[in-house]
Amino acid sequence: MNLTLEKDAGVLKLSGVLDIDSADSLRDSLIGVPSDLKLSRIDLSAVEYCDVAALQVLVAFRKHSESQGLPLSWEPLSSAVADLAESIGLSLGATLAA
């Protein structure tokens, strides 16, 4: 898993493998994102593989951000993320819906 923060654009880019083995590291990295950063988008286009554990971490981060008045979009999505979300009935659109 690789995480790149483009502060000026407010974009967090994730790439590589997001799975149960990287979920704790992903959570710690997301917690470490500065709260004063105006993060508006998570780019998941370079995610090669994603499992439910990692997706749960991403959903929790997005819900937390939105509860703080900081809506996040997830775009673009890799096919790995989109296929997983579809298979579990999760919409990753403007708002999270099951």
Phi and psi restraints in degrees (value plus and minus 20) as a CYANA .aco file:
   2 ASN   PHI    -144.7  -104.7
   2 ASN   PSI     120.7   160.7
   3 LEU   PHI    -148.1  -108.1
   3 LEU   PSI     106.6   146.6
   4 THR   PHI    -145.1  -105.1
   4 THR   PSI     111.6   151.6
   5 LEU   PHI    -129.2   -89.2
   5 LEU   PSI      99.0   139.0
   6 GLU   PHI    -120.5   -80.5
   6 GLU   PSI      69.9   109.9
   7 LYS   PHI     -79.1   -39.1
   7 LYS   PSI     -65.2   -25.2
   8 ASP   PHI     -82.6   -42.6
   8 ASP   PSI     -54.2   -14.2
   9 ALA   PHI    -111.4   -71.4
   9 ALA   PSI     -31.9     8.1
  10 GLY   PHI      48.3    88.3
  10 GLY   PSI      14.6    54.6
  11 VAL   PHI    -138.9   -98.9
  11 VAL   PSI     114.6   154.6
  12 LEU   PHI    -129.6   -89.6
  12 LEU   PSI     101.2   141.2
  13 LYS   PHI    -126.9   -86.9
  13 LYS   PSI     107.9   147.9
  14 LEU   PHI    -133.7   -93.7
  14 LEU   PSI     122.3   162.3
  15 SER   PHI    -166.6  -126.6
  15 SER   PSI     146.0   186.0
  16 GLY   PHI      69.9   109.9
  16 GLY   PSI    -166.7  -126.7
  17 VAL   PHI    -121.9   -81.9
  17 VAL   PSI     104.2   144.2
  18 LEU   PHI    -133.2   -93.2
  18 LEU   PSI      86.1   126.1
  19 ASP   PHI    -164.3  -124.3
  19 ASP   PSI    -193.7  -153.7
  20 ILE   PHI     -79.2   -39.2
  20 ILE   PSI     -51.5   -11.5
  21 ASP   PHI     -90.9   -50.9
  21 ASP   PSI     -46.6    -6.6
  22 SER   PHI    -124.7   -84.7
  22 SER   PSI     -20.3    19.7
  23 ALA   PHI     -82.0   -42.0
  23 ALA   PSI     -62.7   -22.7
  24 ASP   PHI     -84.1   -44.1
  24 ASP   PSI     -63.1   -23.1
  25 SER   PHI     -84.1   -44.1
  25 SER   PSI     -60.5   -20.5
  26 LEU   PHI     -81.6   -41.6
  26 LEU   PSI     -67.3   -27.3
  27 ARG   PHI     -78.7   -38.7
  27 ARG   PSI     -67.2   -27.2
  28 ASP   PHI     -81.9   -41.9
  28 ASP   PSI     -59.8   -19.8
  29 SER   PHI     -85.9   -45.9
  29 SER   PSI     -61.4   -21.4
  30 LEU   PHI     -88.5   -48.5
  30 LEU   PSI     -58.5   -18.5
  31 ILE   PHI     -81.9   -41.9
  31 ILE   PSI     -51.4   -11.4
  32 GLY   PHI     -99.4   -59.4
  32 GLY   PSI     -23.7    16.3
  33 VAL   PHI     -87.7   -47.7
  33 VAL   PSI     106.1   146.1
  34 PRO   PHI     -75.2   -35.2
  34 PRO   PSI     113.2   153.2
  35 SER   PHI     -88.5   -48.5
  35 SER   PSI     -42.8    -2.8
  36 ASP   PHI    -104.5   -64.5
  36 ASP   PSI     -24.8    15.2
  37 LEU   PHI     -94.0   -54.0
  37 LEU   PSI     112.6   152.6
  38 LYS   PHI    -106.7   -66.7
  38 LYS   PSI      49.5    89.5
  39 LEU   PHI     -92.5   -52.5
  39 LEU   PSI     105.2   145.2
  40 SER   PHI    -141.6  -101.6
  40 SER   PSI     -35.1     4.9
  41 ARG   PHI    -169.6  -129.6
  41 ARG   PSI     122.0   162.0
  42 ILE   PHI    -133.7   -93.7
  42 ILE   PSI      99.5   139.5
  43 ASP   PHI    -112.8   -72.8
  43 ASP   PSI      93.0   133.0
  44 LEU   PHI    -130.2   -90.2
  44 LEU   PSI      -1.8    38.2
  45 SER   PHI     -86.4   -46.4
  45 SER   PSI     -43.9    -3.9
  46 ALA   PHI    -123.6   -83.6
  46 ALA   PSI      -5.6    34.4
  47 VAL   PHI     -97.5   -57.5
  47 VAL   PSI     101.3   141.3
  48 GLU   PHI    -104.0   -64.0
  48 GLU   PSI     -52.4   -12.4
  49 TYR   PHI    -171.9  -131.9
  49 TYR   PSI     121.2   161.2
  50 CYS   PHI    -163.4  -123.4
  50 CYS   PSI     113.0   153.0
  51 ASP   PHI    -132.1   -92.1
  51 ASP   PSI     157.7   197.7
  52 VAL   PHI     -83.8   -43.8
  52 VAL   PSI     -54.4   -14.4
  53 ALA   PHI     -81.4   -41.4
  53 ALA   PSI     -66.0   -26.0
  54 ALA   PHI     -89.5   -49.5
  54 ALA   PSI     -58.7   -18.7
  55 LEU   PHI     -83.7   -43.7
  55 LEU   PSI     -56.6   -16.6
  56 GLN   PHI     -81.6   -41.6
  56 GLN   PSI     -61.2   -21.2
  57 VAL   PHI     -82.4   -42.4
  57 VAL   PSI     -63.9   -23.9
  58 LEU   PHI     -83.8   -43.8
  58 LEU   PSI     -62.5   -22.5
  59 VAL   PHI     -83.7   -43.7
  59 VAL   PSI     -63.7   -23.7
  60 ALA   PHI     -81.8   -41.8
  60 ALA   PSI     -61.0   -21.0
  61 PHE   PHI     -84.1   -44.1
  61 PHE   PSI     -63.3   -23.3
  62 ARG   PHI     -85.0   -45.0
  62 ARG   PSI     -64.0   -24.0
  63 LYS   PHI     -83.2   -43.2
  63 LYS   PSI     -60.7   -20.7
  64 HIS   PHI     -83.0   -43.0
  64 HIS   PSI     -65.4   -25.4
  65 SER   PHI     -80.6   -40.6
  65 SER   PSI     -64.3   -24.3
  66 GLU   PHI     -86.3   -46.3
  66 GLU   PSI     -53.1   -13.1
  67 SER   PHI     -88.6   -48.6
  67 SER   PSI     -40.5    -0.5
  68 GLN   PHI    -112.8   -72.8
  68 GLN   PSI     -11.3    28.7
  69 GLY   PHI      59.6    99.6
  69 GLY   PSI       0.9    40.9
  70 LEU   PHI    -139.6   -99.6
  70 LEU   PSI      63.3   103.3
  71 PRO   PHI     -85.5   -45.5
  71 PRO   PSI     121.2   161.2
  72 LEU   PHI    -141.1  -101.1
  72 LEU   PSI     118.5   158.5
  73 SER   PHI    -124.0   -84.0
  73 SER   PSI     131.8   171.8
  74 TRP   PHI    -133.2   -93.2
  74 TRP   PSI      77.7   117.7
  75 GLU   PHI    -181.0  -141.0
  75 GLU   PSI     124.6   164.6
  76 PRO   PHI     -95.7   -55.7
  76 PRO   PSI     141.2   181.2
  77 LEU   PHI    -123.1   -83.1
  77 LEU   PSI     122.1   162.1
  78 SER   PHI     -96.3   -56.3
  78 SER   PSI     143.3   183.3
  79 SER   PHI     -84.2   -44.2
  79 SER   PSI     -50.1   -10.1
  80 ALA   PHI     -81.9   -41.9
  80 ALA   PSI     -63.8   -23.8
  81 VAL   PHI     -93.1   -53.1
  81 VAL   PSI     -65.7   -25.7
  82 ALA   PHI     -82.1   -42.1
  82 ALA   PSI     -62.2   -22.2
  83 ASP   PHI     -85.8   -45.8
  83 ASP   PSI     -61.0   -21.0
  84 LEU   PHI     -84.1   -44.1
  84 LEU   PSI     -67.6   -27.6
  85 ALA   PHI     -78.6   -38.6
  85 ALA   PSI     -64.5   -24.5
  86 GLU   PHI     -82.9   -42.9
  86 GLU   PSI     -60.4   -20.4
  87 SER   PHI     -87.2   -47.2
  87 SER   PSI     -44.2    -4.2
  88 ILE   PHI    -124.6   -84.6
  88 ILE   PSI     -15.2    24.8
  89 GLY   PHI      56.9    96.9
  89 GLY   PSI       8.8    48.8
  90 LEU   PHI    -124.1   -84.1
  90 LEU   PSI     105.3   145.3
  91 SER   PHI    -110.4   -70.4
  91 SER   PSI     107.4   147.4
  92 LEU   PHI    -124.2   -84.2
  92 LEU   PSI      13.3    53.3
  93 GLY   PHI     -96.8   -56.8
  93 GLY   PSI    -172.1  -132.1
  94 ALA   PHI     -77.8   -37.8
  94 ALA   PSI     -57.1   -17.1
  95 THR   PHI    -148.2  -108.2
  95 THR   PSI     132.2   172.2
  96 LEU   PHI     -95.6   -55.6
  96 LEU   PSI     109.6   149.6
  97 ALA   PHI    -162.3  -122.3
  97 ALA   PSI     122.2   162.2
